[in-house]
Amino acid sequence: MSDDIVPHPESSLEALPESRPDFLLNGRVRLLQPAGGYRAAIDPVFLAAITAATGGERALDVGTGTGAAALCLAVRVPGVAVTGLEQRADACAFARRNAVLSGVADRVEVVQGDLLAPPGTLPAGGFDRVMMNPPYLKAGAASRPPDDWKAAANMEGAARLPDWVRFADAMLKPRGTLTMVHRADRIDDILQALRGRFGSLVLVPLWPKPGVEAKRLLLVARKGGKAPARLTAGLTVHNAEGGYSPAAERVLRDAEALVV
């Protein structure tokens, strides 16, 4: 199990072939993931925590993978309906099984499809919230990992960051909210992609430890928003000894929302 996944003592689950279970939100989310290759860690948990959905709203998780962010949001917010869009058929199978294991299959739908050619079942302008964890690396910025799943998760393919943002714009209702987790060193690209579509930007740095510069950031942006951008104090993920900070524990174990 990844060091960045908060463990839970339960270990026996009916699994898909070549899979192993992880647990998020202190066991409230049961996450089967491939035994080898790419595995979600804590970034999608923080993404779900900063997505301020309420009961009765519709949320779309773009590139849902095995469903980590979608499931964390559904578990944290009773009554929210979440759709996960995922290109890979194998990842969709994991996500659907994880929705059942986590007890939210009635509110989490997983749709297979490509954001560059969206399925007709996804209603344009039909979502209150869109959340996304796009590939962190530009195409060609590093050697492509040999594992196809890991490569798709970490490195941009045909869909580049501006395509992800355009898709979010198309899916959101007027004044709807986009939330994203990304690398801090991609901030220039992120701001350029948002320009003209999203405003009222709130940036939340994720500090790895006290005194260490942020490698990840969370952002919240409103479709058509006009308010000035804000840079918050952020959240320190680990203490000096390497354990999770109290603030991170409240998010990762207690399913506390990140309010900005």
C-alpha positions in Angstrom: 0.0 0.0 0.0 1.2 3.5 -0.8 2.7 5.4 2.1 0.3 8.3 1.1 -2.9 6.3 1.6 -4.3 6.3 5.1 -4.6 2.7 6.1 -7.4 0.9 7.8 -7.2 -2.4 9.7 -9.7 -4.3 7.6 -8.0 -6.3 4.9 -10.4 -8.8 3.3 -12.5 -7.8 0.3 -13.9 -9.6 -2.6 -11.5 -8.3 -5.3 -11.3 -8.0 -9.0 -8.5 -10.0 -10.6 -5.0 -8.8 -9.9 -6.3 -6.1 -7.5 -5.7 -5.2 -3.9 -7.8 -3.1 -1.5 -6.9 0.3 -0.1 -9.0 2.4 2.3 -9.7 6.1 2.3 -11.6 8.2 4.9 -10.7 5.8 7.7 -12.3 2.9 5.9 -15.5 4.6 4.7 -14.3 4.4 1.1 -13.1 0.9 0.0 -10.9 1.2 -3.0 -9.9 -1.8 -5.1 -6.9 -0.8 -7.3 -4.6 -2.7 -9.7 -2.0 -4.7 -7.7 0.7 -3.2 -10.0 1.0 0.0 -11.8 -0.8 3.3 -11.1 -2.5 3.7 -7.7 -4.4 6.7 -6.4 -3.1 8.3 -3.2 -4.2 11.3 -1.3 -4.6 13.9 -4.0 -8.1 12.8 -4.9 -9.1 12.9 -1.3 -8.1 16.6 -1.0 -9.9 17.2 -4.3 -13.1 15.8 -3.0 -12.7 17.8 0.2 -12.5 21.1 -1.5 -15.5 20.4 -3.7 -18.2 22.1 -1.8 -21.2 20.1 -3.1 -24.4 19.9 -1.2 -27.2 17.4 -1.2 -29.3 17.5 -4.4 -26.5 18.8 -6.6 -24.9 16.9 -9.5 -21.1 16.6 -9.7 -18.9 15.3 -12.5 -15.5 13.7 -11.8 -13.5 13.9 -15.0 -10.9 11.1 -15.4 -12.3 9.3 -12.4 -9.9 6.3 -12.6 -10.8 3.8 -9.9 -13.2 6.4 -8.4 -11.3 7.7 -5.5 -12.4 11.4 -5.7 -16.0 10.5 -6.7 -16.4 8.1 -3.9 -14.9 10.4 -1.3 -17.3 13.2 -2.3 -20.3 10.8 -2.3 -19.5 9.5 1.1 -18.8 12.9 2.6 -22.0 14.6 1.1 -25.2 12.6 1.5 -27.6 13.3 -1.3 -25.1 14.5 -3.9 -25.2 12.6 -7.2 -21.8 12.0 -8.8 -20.9 10.9 -12.3 -17.4 9.7 -13.1 -16.1 9.9 -16.6 -13.3 7.5 -17.4 -11.7 6.5 -20.8 -10.3 3.1 -19.7 -12.8 0.2 -19.5 -10.7 -1.6 -16.9 -10.7 1.5 -14.7 -14.4 1.8 -15.1 -14.8 -1.8 -13.8 -12.8 -0.9 -10.7 -14.8 2.3 -10.1 -18.2 0.6 -10.4 -17.1 -2.2 -8.0 -15.7 0.4 -5.6 -19.0 2.3 -5.6 -20.7 -0.9 -4.5 -18.1 -1.7 -1.8 -18.4 1.8 -0.5 -22.2 1.7 -0.3 -22.8 4.6 -2.7 -23.7 2.8 -6.0 -27.1 4.4 -5.9 -25.5 7.9 -6.2 -22.3 7.2 -8.2 -22.5 6.5 -11.9 -19.4 5.6 -13.9 -19.5 6.5 -17.7 -16.9 5.2 -20.1 -15.9 7.9 -22.6 -13.4 10.4 -23.8 -13.6 14.1 -22.9 -12.6 15.0 -26.5 -15.7 13.1 -27.7 -18.1 13.1 -24.8 -20.8 10.5 -24.5 -24.2 11.7 -25.4 -25.4 10.7 -22.0 -23.5 13.5 -20.4 -25.7 16.6 -20.4 -24.0 19.8 -21.5 -24.6 22.4 -18.8 -26.0 19.8 -16.5 -23.6 19.8 -13.6 -23.3 22.0 -10.5 -19.7 20.9 -9.9 -16.9 19.6 -12.0 -13.8 18.2 -10.3 -10.7 16.9 -12.0 -7.2 15.5 -11.4 -5.6 15.9 -14.8 -2.3 14.3 -15.8 0.4 16.4 -14.2 3.0 16.2 -16.9 2.9 17.8 -20.3 3.2 15.4 -23.3 6.8 14.8 -24.0 8.0 16.4 -20.7 9.4 13.1 -19.4 9.9 9.5 -20.5 6.6 7.7 -20.8 6.1 5.1 -18.1 6.0 1.5 -19.5 2.6 0.9 -17.7 -0.2 2.2 -19.9 -2.4 3.1 -17.0 0.3 4.9 -15.1 1.3 6.7 -18.3 -2.3 7.9 -19.0 -2.7 9.1 -15.4 0.6 11.0 -15.2 1.2 12.3 -18.7 -1.0 14.3 -21.1 -2.2 12.4 -24.1 -4.4 13.7 -26.9 -6.3 15.8 -24.4 -4.2 18.6 -23.0 -4.9 20.8 -20.0 -6.9 23.4 -22.0 -9.1 20.6 -23.3 -9.9 19.5 -19.8 -10.9 23.1 -18.8 -13.0 23.6 -22.0 -14.8 20.3 -21.2 -15.5 21.5 -17.7 -16.9 24.7 -19.0 -19.2 22.9 -21.3 -20.5 20.5 -18.6 -21.1 23.2 -15.9 -24.3 25.1 -15.4 -23.9 28.9 -15.5 -22.0 30.0 -12.3 -21.0 26.4 -11.7 -17.8 25.5 -9.9 -14.6 23.8 -11.1 -12.2 22.2 -8.6 -8.8 20.8 -9.6 -5.7 19.4 -8.0 -2.5 19.9 -10.0 1.2 20.5 -9.8 2.2 23.9 -8.4 4.8 24.3 -11.2 1.9 24.2 -13.8 0.3 27.4 -12.4 1.1 29.4 -15.5 -0.6 26.8 -17.8 -3.6 26.5 -15.4 -4.2 30.3 -15.4 -3.9 30.5 -19.2 -6.4 27.6 -19.6 -8.9 29.3 -17.2 -8.7 32.7 -18.7 -11.9 33.9 -20.4 -14.0 30.9 -19.0 -13.5 30.9 -15.2 -12.9 33.5 -12.6 -13.3 34.1 -8.8 -10.2 31.9 -8.5 -9.1 30.5 -5.1 -5.7 28.8 -4.9 -4.8 26.5 -2.0 -1.1 25.4 -1.8 -0.5 22.0 -0.3 2.8 22.3 1.7 4.5 18.9 2.1 6.1 19.9 5.4 6.7 23.1 7.3 9.2 25.3 5.4 9.0 23.2 2.2 7.7 24.7 -1.0 4.4 23.5 -2.3 4.5 20.8 -5.1 0.7 20.5 -5.3 -2.1 23.0 -5.3 -5.9 22.9 -5.1 -8.0 25.4 -7.0 -11.6 26.5 -7.0 -12.9 28.6 -9.9 -16.4 29.7 -10.9 -17.7 29.6 -14.4 -18.0 33.3 -15.5 -16.8 34.4 -12.0 -15.6 38.0 -11.7 -14.4 38.2 -8.1 -10.6 38.9 -7.5 -8.4 35.8 -7.2 -7.3 34.7 -3.7 -4.2 32.9 -2.5 -5.0 31.1 0.8 -2.7 30.1 3.6 -3.0 26.6 2.3 -2.6 23.3 4.2 0.5 21.6 5.5 0.2 17.9 4.8 2.9 16.4 7.0 4.5 17.5 10.3 8.3 17.8 10.7 8.5 14.1 11.8 6.7 12.9 8.7 3.3 12.1 10.1 0.1 13.8 8.9 -0.6 17.2 10.3 -3.8 17.6 12.4 -5.4 19.6 9.6 -4.6 16.8 7.1 -5.8 14.1 9.5 -9.2 15.8 9.7 -9.5 15.7 5.9 -8.0 12.3 5.2 -9.5 10.3 8.2 -12.5 12.3 9.3 -13.9 13.4 5.9 -13.8 17.0 6.9 -14.4 19.5 4.1 -11.7 22.0 3.1 -13.5 25.4 3.4 -12.0 28.3 1.4 
